[in-house]
Amino acid sequence: MTMTTPLLGQMMDVPLTVPSLLTHAARHFGSTEIVSRRIEGDLHRYTYRDCEKRAKQLAQALIALGVAPGERVATLAWNGYRHLEAYYGTVGFGAVCHTINPRLFPDQIAYIVNHADDAYVLFDTTFAPLVDHLAPQCPKVRGWIALADVGHLPAMQTPVLNYETLLQAQDGQFEWPELDERQASYLCYTSGTTGNPKGALYSHRSTVLHAFGASLPDAMGLSARDAVLPVVPMFHVNAWGIPHAAPLTGAKLVFPGKDLDGKSLYELMESEHVTFSAGVPTVWLGLLNYLREAGVKFSSLNRTVIGGSACPPAMLRTFEDDYGVQVIHAWGMTEMSPLGTLSKLTWEQSQRPPAEQRKLLEKQGHAIFGVDMKIVGDDGRSLPWDGVAFGDLHVRGPWVIDRYFRKDESPLVDGWFPTGDVATIDPDSFLQITDRSKDVIKSGGEWISSIDIENVAIAHPAVAEAACIACAHPKWTERPLLVVVKRPGMDVSRETLLAFYDGKVAKWWIPDDVAFVDELPHTATGKLQKLKLRDIFRDHVLPSALEDQKDCPLTPLSPHA
């Protein structure tokens, strides 16, 4: 057989780079607003055109500070215009934007900063005490930059640079350099549910392709007619891609800052005529509670993406039936940039009885183009998409990681990334997550490591053995329950054991309750049988759940209710 050279297309080879998204918005939607509730309390308004100029000023300032392409510049910040400028000003000249989750335990944050080898850290002033704690542990950081003007600099032990002063020294007359689309763009770390956090290093190409995928009509479906308020933090997997999808489509952006209570969100949504939002179930519970108590409804919001943890069916019904807001149930993960599936119906599915439609929409949905998925059994073979067979969920695609940052070994199995989720896929191609293959707990959209919780408990002299499992919670979806076997002849109270966690883990990681048992179930090889343990405590009601149930009547105390 004669080998022939493939016939190549004759099209421009224009690289897919992140700054092109902002350039597009500045040129074609230049007067579209970006509105931010600032840390200072006021509302800040400017346009995509203004944003691009200031992002270029930031690029100039970082270059003047000696930041080189490929170096990491970190952020510890809420959702706001300065954070958006950091998203583009860092990656625009070839550096890497490293968003850090400030909700992690400080020692984890220090590990992340050091592992990433961050050159500079930009921070909102609310995190000044955290920076003072971190700075001595992060000696390789060359400078800490406060995202404020001179008049709002906090008193700090750490010497800091001022963001606005740095920008004022630059003119913004800067041309984005041509970058290789495979250059690194963003660095996002997992929450460290099993050991230390791991870094997912995205590329310009993967980020732009993810923005296209997120904007599709059967994904988030953004357009220039939308006003978008991302409640999901910009430090949480790049706010699910909204800071890139909005400039791509020309949508108005509305940033809530640090105030995420129901009243603050509702008032901002109404005043800015927000049409689309996205966030985790915990935030929406607070918003729905406010709507009910205040007796108000939305005048503009018509759809929202809910992800991070499973959306309770009662929440979906309340949004759609009581307030006319379409809920788009989504699933993804840090290693996927993060979007994988969204619950949107096809024309044929929309003709089915309402109960069948609702049942489909309660699942995590179908894959968007750019993500392929399969479920496999213990033998590694693919399982049928019948809605009954469940197995380990594997994915692949151009915005799925190949390996973790600074890890030589790839986690891929035959070219597929094992997500750690157990799932079913039905004949409609709708995914439903049924469990985690690793026993992590998801509270308010954030992971809690059961292993870390257990290790602290076992360090107590009166504890012989401990296991941590998830219990249903009406506000946080899940909260940790600690199950303990005491050492013979020793005693410890629930209160004493919970107090033992102070200073050892983040406060929101501390278990909500402790159950004392004579023994824990084990396998023949000595491993804890957490599945059996969860079954034993399936109807356990946490004290905090009883209290929060008063404010969250939409969600049952038991997942089996």
C-alpha positions, 0 to 999 in steps of 0.5 A: 500500500502506497503511503501518501502525505495527508492533504492539509487545510489552508486556514490561518493558524491563529492560536487559541489564547486567553487574552483574545477573549478579553480583546474580543469583548473590548472591541465588540462589546466595549461598552458592556458593563462589569459591576462589582460590589467592592470590599469597601462596600460601594458598587464599582462600574466600568466596561470591558474596554476599561477592563482590558486597559487595566489588565494590560497595566497589570501585565506591565506592572508584573513585568516591571517587577521581574515576573517572567513567562511561566512564573506563577502569580497567585490570587487570594480574592473574592469575585470582583473587577480587580480579580478579573483583571488579575485573570487576564493581566497575568496570563496575557503575557505568559505568566500563570494565574494561580487562584487559591481557595482561602477557605482551606486550612492555612497550612494547606494554603502555605503548602500550595503557595510553596508547591506552586512556587508563587512569585507574587500573591495578590490579595483582597484586604479581608485576607490581610490576617491570613497573609500575615500568617502565611508570609513567614511560611512562604519565603520564596514569595517575592511580594504580596500585593494588596488589591486596594488603593492607598487609602484602604490599605490595612495595617499589617505586619507583612510589607505589601505592595499596593495594586492601584499604585502599581497600575498608575505607574503604567500607561496600558499601551501594551500589545499582548504577545503571541503565545503558544496556545499550549502554554500554561494559563491557570493553576487550580489545586484540588481541596486535598481530600486525600493527602496534600492538594494536587495542582491542575495546570490548564493551558490557553487552548484548554481554557478557550475551548472550555469557554466555548463549551460552557457557552453552548446553548445546551450548556450555560447558554450565555449571550450578549443579552445576559447579565451574569452573576457568578456566585461560585467563587473565582477561586473555585475552579475559575468560577466554572469558566464564567470569567471566560465565557462572559467576555466570549459572548459579550455578557454583562458581568455582576460580581457580588464580592464577599457578601453572599447572604440571601438579602445581598444577592437578591438586591444585587440581582434585582438592581442589575437585572441579572438573568443568569447565575451559578453557585452551590446549593448552600448559597441558594438555600440562603437565597430561597429562605430570604425570598420566602421570608421577605415575600419577594420574587425575581423580576429578571433571573430566569436560570441558574446553574447549580453544581458543586454538590447534588441539587436537592430535588425540592430546591429544583422544584421550588426554583422552577415552580415558585419563582419561574427560574430554570435550574441547570444541574451540573457536574464537573471537577477541578481536573476537568476545568471543571464542566463535564455535564449539564441537565438540559432536555432535548426536544423529544425529552421535553415532550414527555410527561412533566414527571419524567422530565423532572426525573431527568433534570434531577440527574447531573445531565448529559456531556457537553461537546469536548467531554467523553465519558464512560462507566467501567466495572471492577474488571475495567470493561465498559458498562451499559448505559441502561440507568441500572449498571453503576461503575467508576466514571472515567472521562477524557477531552481537551480540557481534562488533565493529563497529569497533575502539576509537578507529578511525573506519573499520569493518573490516566487509565488507557487514556481516560481520567478516573474521576473517583465518582461512581455513577450510572448513565441512562439510555438518554445519556444522562449521568447520575452520580451515585457515590464517591469511590473515595470517602470524602464529604462534600459540605456546601460545595467544598470537600472535607477529607474523612481521612484527615478528620480520622487522623486527628481523632486517633491522635487523642489518647482516649481514642482507639479507632475512628471513622468519619462518614457523611450525614445528610444536612438540610443546609450544607447537604453533608456534614461529617459524623465522627464514629469512635471506639474508646480505648479500654478503661478510658473515657472522653466526651463528645464536647472534649473530642470536638474541642480537640480539633481546634487549631488542627483543621479548618473550623468548618471541617470539625465534625458536627457530632460524635457517635461512640460504638463498641467496634467498627466494621472491617473487611477481612483485610482489616479495612474499614467498611464505610459502606456498612457504617453509612448504612448503620447511621443512615438515619442519624440526625445531627444536632446542627441539622435539627437546628438548621431544619427550621430555616431550611424546610426544603431539604429533608434531614435524611437522604431517604426521606 
